[in-house]
Amino acid sequence: MIAVVGHPDLAPWTRTLLEEELRERLARCAEAGRTGLVRVGHGLPVAFGRAAQQAGLALVAVVPTLNRVPALLRERDRLAAGELLLLSQQVRLLEYDPVDRNAYVRADERLLRACARVVAIWDGTATSGHDTTAHLVAYARRRGIDVEVLWPDGAERIPGPAGGESS
């Protein structure tokens, strides 16, 4: 499996740039018979899901549950989750609270353990109170997971609380 992690505060034009870059990379993964894995959410997960579909890569969407019932997502994630479910060939349920930072970081770590490769949409900055991209890159590398960092020319982040958790 291949997963994506990255900054949650990507500028809209950056997500558009990345969707094209991801499509090209994911096409190679599709040829190798891999599957994409993405935790539902807005922004980067949707760009990854769209790129996976265009590349012919099978997609697995991960939905949070609380006490074995799908968890209520933040409003900004609901439409994105619906689109990702439509793009996916399979859905997995994972027990964690999507509004608890520590819970979703642990969930992301569990997901990465199931992957052979991670594409990191990362500008190289350290982990912050909201953005766990650097942590997840280090986590994957410590476990011997192949990490490809992608930060195309012209990519930008929007400063401020616009982001949230890493995807």
N, C-alpha and C positions, 0 to 999 in steps of 0.2 A: 504494500500500500504506500501511497504518497499523500502527505498532508501539507497544508500551508499554515504558516504562522506569520504574523506581521503586525505592523503598527495599526491601531484602531483609528487614528486621526489623519488618514490619507486624504489629500485633496481630491475632489471628484475627478479632475483631469488625470491625476496620478492613477486612480483606479482604472480609468479607461486605457491608459498606457499599459498598465500591468495586465489587463485582460488579454491584450494582444500578445504580450511577452509570454504570459502563462500558457496561452493556447498553443504556441509553438513548442514550448517545453513539454507540455502535457501530451501532445501528439506523439512524441517519442515514447512516452510512458505507456500510452495506449497500445502502440505497436509491440511493446514488450509484455503486454498482458497485465499490466498493473491496474490498480483501482485507486481512485481518489477518496480521501476521507476528510470531511469537513464538519466542524461543529456549527450548528445553525446560528446565524446572526447577520447583522447588516454589514455593509461595506465589503471588506476583503473576502469573506466567505462567499458572497454572491458573485463577485468577480471570478473567484476560483471555480464556482459551480458552472457559470456560463462558459468559461474557458474550457472546462472539462467536457461539457456537452459538445461544444464546437470541435474539440479535438477527438471526439469519439471515446473518451475515457469514462468508464463506468464510475459512478459516484455513489458514495455511502454518506448519508447525512446523519449526524448524531444530535439527538434531541434530549434535553435535560428532563429528568423526572424527579419528583419528590414523593417518596412513599409509593413508588411504582405507578404514579400518575403523571402524565406530561405536565411539566412545570409551566406556570404562567410566565411568559417572556416579557421583557420590557417592550413597551409599545413600538419603539424603533426597530425591534428585532422581529416582530410578528409577521409583517409582510415579507421580509427577507426569508424567514423560515418557511413560509408558504411557497415561495419561489424555489427554494432549495429542495423542498420535498417533491415538487413537481419535476425537478431536474434529476432527482436521484433514482437509482435502480433499487436501492435498499435503504432502510432506515434502522438505526440502532438507538436504543434507549440507554441512557447513562444516568445513574443516580448522582445528582449534585444540584446545589442551589445556584441558579444562574446569576443571582445578584450578589453572591458572596465571593469576593475576589479570591480568597484562599481556596474555596471549593472549585471554582472554575479553573484555577491554575493546576490543582491536583487532577482535575478531569483532563485538561490538555496533556499533562504528563502521561496519564494512562493511555490516551489516544496515540501519543508519539511512540510509546513502547510497542504498539502494534504496527509501526511503519518501518519500511526499509529506507525511506527517503523523506526529507522535509525540504520544502521550498520556503525560505525565509524572506519575506518582504521587509527588509531591515536596512536602515541607514547607518548602522553601527553604533548607535547611541546606547547608553546603559539603561537598565531597567528603572522605571519610575514607579510612582505610587499607583499608576493606572495601566501603564504599558509594560507587559511582561515579555516582550519579544526577545530581548537579550537573554533573559533567564531561560526561555524555552530553547533558544539556539544552543546555549551552553549545556542544557540538560540533554538534548539530542546528541550532541557531540560526545559528551561523557559516556553515553551508551553505545557509541560506535555507529550511530545512525548517520547516513550520508546527508549532509546539509548543503544545499545550494542557496547562496545569498543572492538576492535579486534586488537591485536598486537602480532602475534605468535613469539615463540622463533626463533631466527635467522633472523628476519625481519630487514631490513636496508633501510636507505635512502641514496641517492647519493647527497652529498652537492654540492651547486653551483646553477646556473640558469637553470639547466636541467629541472626543473619542470614547473612552471607556476601556473595556478590557481588550486584550489582544485576542486575535482570532486564531 
